Amino acid sequence: MLIDYGRLSRADRRALSGLHDSKQMDPERRQEIYPAVLRAAQRVSVVVRSAAGIDRRGLHVTNLEALATALERLAPAAEASCLVDGFSLPRCTVPHRAVPRGDATSAAIAAASVVAKVTRDRYMRAAAARHPGWGFEEHVGYSTPEHRAAIAARGISPLHRRSFQSVAYTQLNLA
């Protein structure tokens, strides 16, 4: 995400002053700040990968490649270096710098994280209509007791990663 704070209204600047690690923000706060983030952004790129693709390639590799794709879609040639959250991107053609705990220390990374989480939450709520019974509209993919109970009762849906090695999956014998 490329951000231009200079063109923001006072209200948007005030809203963005509350921007911080999106994992520390409740879903309602992320939803409130999301429009101000989009108005501040020069460009936004959201890259989505399927559960099947993640199962084939692994979560970490898939995440790094998705982040590189998003960065390549955004970065202008004149940009000296872009910031990315946590990891260097080995195959990325765009100059970048990994920032450990980036969404807690960089407003641009925190803003990108808000966009990612709001996008994911909206997708999961829409997916709940196509895949009723798993409670996606409530837990939006996080492993909650209700989510684990739905998996125990119904099995896994097409949205669940079969390679996911969580304690919840292991306890449910879903290997």
C-alpha positions, 0 to 999 in steps of 0.5 A: 500500500502506498500512502499519501497523507498530504491529501487527507481531510482532518477527519481522516487524519484524526481517524488514522492517528489511531492506526496501530497493530491491526491484531490489537484493534477489534473488528469494529475499529478496523472497519471504522478506520478502513475507509480512511485507509483507502482514502489515504492510499495512492494504490492498494493491491489485495492478493488472495490465495486458495486453501488448495493452493496453500495446501500444495505449496505451504502457508509460508511460501504462499504468503511470501509469494502473495506479498511479493505479487502485491508489492510488484503490482504497487511499487513504482520504478522510482520507489527507493525501497518498500517496507514489508512486514516481517520477512524479506521476499527472496524472489521479489523484483521490487527493492524492499526492507523487511521490518520485524513487527512491522504492523506495530512500528510502521503506519503503512504496514499497519494500514495494509494489515487493516485492509487485509483483515477487513478484506478477509473478514468480509470474504468470510462473512460472504462465504458463510452464505455459501458454506452454512453451518461452520459459523464463518460469519462469526469467527471469520476463520479463527480457531474458536471453540465454536469453530472447532465444534462446527468442524467436529459436527460437520467435518471440514469445508472446502475453505479449510486447509487440509494441511493445517496442523493446528492443535484443534485439527489434531484433536479432531482427528482430521488428518 
